[in-house]
Amino acid sequence: MSALNGEQAKAQRQGLKVNVAILGAGGIAHAMATTLVRMAGDPRYSDLVAPYAVAARDKDRASAFAKQYGFPVAYGSYEDLLADPKVDLVYIATPHSLHSEQGIACLKAGKNILVEKSFAANTSQAEELLDVAHETGLLCTEAIWTRYMPSRRMISDLLATGSIGVVHSASANLCYPITTKARLVNPALAGGALLDVGVYPLNFLDMIFAPRPIERIETSMQPYETGVDAQSSTTLYYEGGDMGVSTCSMLVASDRGGYVWGTKGYMACANINNVESIDVYGTDHRLTHHFDVPDQLTGYEYEVASAARAILDGRGECAEMPHSDTLRIMRLMDRIRGIWGLRYPFE
């Protein structure tokens, strides 16, 4: 199916399933495997995707993973996975620093890709990966789940009603005590809070204010003992005077809140990493509306379904996270790191 052009894919979409393979067997890979199994058993998705294969650098680890989730195929090398003609979509679940190299290998092998955030370690890597995606015409999309969730449309629709007036400011934070994870403190793997958790508040602000240009950035960072960023605060000043504040840390826990402030009131989103509910308040601070988000399997199903439908329609990107948005966020994170003076060893 990977070799189908757009018209063939559209003509043959009925009755086709997208075979999904996972590249990597770490923590996020387990979350995706759980999602794929649940999707296969859900009538909304069972005719769309099929859990198919997993690849790790160790065959025993891959086999144990496949057995745990009932995947029919396990590979002890990434090269073997890419040689399998039955693989339609590869979910790349490895550290940020490897995404571009592995994504390019997948695309050149004729495989569509869903790339875990952050899309790459820097803009140069992201552009190189997207260049190959454009050359091949295959799907290449970033797996930042908050872009695909129903909550994104809910927030946009609420703002469009003008219920909180004209928005001029917003704030978002995401912090977890996660320095025990080796990759997150390793500069060689593009570790640090920014690319792992900071990308979420930046995306939250981007979904509120973009595509307006950012005219000025004020930011500061506290380094971890290994040299990566441990925690930071960034204020973005957008064209027209609007302001967004992003806070992230891998040292502490936070309320994970997203807040949008307008001339007639404000909005509070519980947990920007997976919005659970949205509350709207008036200028008197009284709750005017409460909205719960729809029940979900795990939350990852939306990005998988979007990717699968794009493949079957012959599209090279997903509307929820087009390449232009991915590049805008990558450039922003490079700009922030540039102000900090933080470079990864491979840069």
N, C-alpha and C positions, 0 to 999 in steps of 0.2 A: 504493500500500500504506500510505502514511503516514496515510490517513484511516480505515483500518479500526478499528472498535472492538474491544474485547477478545474478544467472542464470535465475531465474523467472523474475526479473526486466528487463533483457535484452530481454527476449522472449516476454514480454508483453508491452514493451515500447510504441509501436505504439498505438495511441488513448488514452493514459493515460495523465491525468493532475495531477500536484502536488498541493494539497490544502495547501495554506500557511496561517498560523496563526501568529499573532503578540502578543508577551508577553510584556505588558507595553503599556502605552498610552501617553508618553511624546512627546517631539519635534521630535526626530528622528523617532519615530513610525509613526508620521504623514507623514514624508518624505517617509517612506517605503510604507505606505498605498497609497499615490499618485502614487508611482512607480507601485505597483501591479495593480491598476486600469488601468493605462495606458498600462501596459503589456497585460492585459486581452483584451484590445481593439486594440492591434497591431497584425497584422497577423504573425509577426516574433515570437511572444511569446504566442499568444492566445491559442494554442494547447498544451502549456507546463505548464503554471501555472494558478491558479485560486485564487483570494482573497477570503478567507473563513471566518476567525474568528479573534477576538481580545479579549484579556483578560486584565482586570485591577483589582485593589483591590476594586474598587467601581463599582457596577453594572450600576448605572446611567451614570457614565463616560464612561464605555465601550459601553453602548447602544448608547450614543450620538456619540461616535466615529464611531461605526458601521453604524449608520444612515447617518453620514456625507459622508462616502465613499462607501456606498452600500454593506457592508459586510453582509452576511446572518446570521451570528451568533455572539453573544456577551456574554461574561462570566464575572461575578463579582468576580471570583477567578481564580487563576492560576491552582489550582487543577482540577477545572471543565474543563478547556481547555485540560489538559493532559488526562482526562478521555474520551475525544471525539475520537472515532476510525477513524473519517474522517480526522483528522488532520495529514498531512504527514510531513510538515516542519514547525518548529517554529523559528521565528526570535526573538531573545532575545534583547530587546530594553530597558534594565534597567541599572542602574549605574554599573560601573566596579566591585565593591565589591560583587555584587550579581550574576555575570555571572556564576561562577563555580557551586555554589549551585543550581541555577536554571537550568543550562545546564545538570547537573547530574540527576536532577529530570526528565527532559524531556527525556533523553536517557533511563532511567530506565522505563519510561512509554512507550517506543517504538517509540519515536518521533525523527526524524532527526532534527539537529539544525544548524542555521546560527547565529553566535554569534557576536554582534556588538563589534567593537574595543573599548577599548583594550580588548583582549580576556579574560583576568582575571586581578586581582589586582597585582598578583605576580606569579613567576614561580611555586611555590608550588601548588597554586590553578590551574594553567594551566595544570600541570602534572596530578593532580588528575582528572580533567575533561577529559583529553585525555586518561587516563587509562580506564575510564568507556566507552569512545567511542570505544576503541579497543576491550573491552570485549563484547560490544553489536554488533559491526560491523556496526553501523549506521553512517550516515554522521554527521561529526562535523567539521565545517569550520569557520574561522574568517572573519567577514564582514568588511574588510578594503578595501573600494571600489577601491582605486588606484591600487591595485594589479590585479584587474580583468579588468580594462579599456583598450581599444585599445591603449591608449597612452603608456602603459607600453611596449607593443611589438614594437611600433614605435620607442621608445627611444632605446631599446635594438638592434633593427635592424640597426638603424643609427650608433650606436657605433660599431657594428660588421663590418660595411663597412670601418671603419678606417678613416672616413672623418675628424675627429678632431685628428687623430693620436693616440698615446698611452696615455690613461687617467691616471693621477697621483693624481688628486685632484677634489673635488666636494663640493658644499655647498648647503644647503637648509634651508628655514625658513618658519615658519607658526605662525602667531600671530593674535589674535582677542581680543578685549576688552570684556570679557565675565564673569567678576566677579559678575555680577548681577544674574547669575544662581546659585542657592543655592547649588546644588550638587557639583559644581566645586570648592567651597571653603570649603567643608566639609571633614575633614580628615577621618571620619568614613566611607565615601563613596568612598575612594581612590581618592579624588579630587586633583586638581592641574593641571598645564599646561602639564606636561610630558605625562600622560596617555591619555589625551584628544586631544591635538594638537601636542605635541612633538613627538608622535608616527608616524606622517606623515613624517617629515623630516628624522627621523631615518629609516623609511621604504624606502624613496627615496634613501638614501645613501646605504642601504642594497641591493637594486635592481641594483645599480651600481657596488658595490665592492664584495658582498658576493658570495660564502661562505668563502672567505678568512678570517682567524682569525684576531681579533682585538688584537694587541699586547699591546697597551697603550691607556689610556683615560685621557684626561685633561678636567675637567668640573667644573662649578661653578653655583650656584643657588641663586636667591633672594627670600626669603620666603614671603608669604602673611601673613597678620595679624593672620590668623587662623592656621598657621604653614605649610600649603601646599606650594608647589613650585609655585611661581607667574611667574617667567621667568628664563630662563637658557640658557647657551651656552655650547656646548659639542664638543670637537675635538677628533675624532677617528683616531688612527694611525694603519693602517692595515699592515699585513705581507707583506713585500716587500717595505715598505716605503710610500705607498699611504695614502692620508689624506682626511677625510671627516669632514665637520663642520656643526653642527645642532644647530639651534636657535629656541626657542619657547617662547611665552609669552601669558598670558591671561589678560594683562594690556593694550596692545596697538595693533594697526593695523600694518601690514607689507606688503611688495609687494608679499609675498608668493612664491617667486621665487626659482627655482631649477637650479643650474648651474653646468655644468660638464666641466672641463678644461683638454685639451690634448696638445700634443706636436705640433699639426698642427692647432689648433684652439680651439673653445669652443662652447658649446651648452647652450642655455637659454630656460628653460621651464616655461611658464607662468602659475602660480598657481599650486603648487604641490598637493594641496588638490583636484584638478579636472582639470588636465592639459588642457588648452584651445588651446595652440599652441606651436610649437617648432621652434626656430630659431637657425641656425648654422652659425658661424662666422669663418673667417680665422684669421691667426696671425696678419693681418693688420686691424682687427676689422671691416671688411666689411662683410655685410650679404651675405652669399652664397646660403642659402636655407631657405625657410619658409614653415612650414607644419601646416595645421589646422587639428585638430582631428575630427573624424566623428561626425555628429549630434547625439544626444542621447535623450532619454526620460527624465530621471533625472540624469543618471549616476549610479544609484543603480541597474539598470536592469541587468547589467553584472554579478554581484555577485549572484543575484537571479537565473538567467538562468543557471549559472555554477553549483549552488547547486542543482537545479532541475534535471539537466542532470546527475549529479553524483548519485543522488538518483535512478533515473530510470535505470542507468547502474550498480547499486549495489556497488558503490564505497564509501569508508569511508572518503575521503578527496578530495579537489579540487586541480587540478594541479597548479592553479594560486597562491594559498596560502596553500601549504602543511603544515602538522603539524610541520615539522622540521623548517620551516621558522617562524611559530608562536612562537615556543619555543626559537628560536635564538633571536627574538626581545624581548620577555619577559625577557630572561636572561640578555640581554643588559640593559633594563630599570632597572632591579633589581641592576645590577652592578653600574649603574649611581647613583641611589638613595643611594646605599651603600657608595659611595664616599661622597655624600652630608650629610650622616647621617640621612636621612629621612626615618622614619618608620610610617606605618599607625597604628592606635590604635589596630586593630585586629591582627596585626602581633606579 
